[in-house]
Amino acid sequence: MSRDSENAVMAFKNAWLGAVTSAEELQKMAPAVDALPADTPVTSLDFDGYHRVLGAHANAVNAVRGLLDDLKPKKPSA
């Protein structure tokens, strides 16, 4: 395996781990979100906390997807 391939695989593994780790943070918040009573005032929600965790997860997932797109062998154009 070439050094470039090894680096690509390592980058993929690290990006994947980032997505998994950010998903774990979502999972940690799930019980609290699930336990919110229906009559909870919207103004009392932890907007900053939700944005932080959701943004981190979205960025991590998009990083993995972008990396996969970059690593995927390109079909020769006709």
Residue pairs with C-beta under 8 A, 6 or more apart in sequence:
1 9
8 71
11 67
12 64
12 67
12 68
12 71
15 60
15 63
15 64
15 67
16 64
18 60
18 63
18 64
19 57
19 60
19 61
19 63
19 64
21 60
22 53
22 56
22 57
22 59
22 60
22 61
23 57
25 53
25 56
25 57
26 53
26 54
26 57
29 49
29 50
29 53
36 45
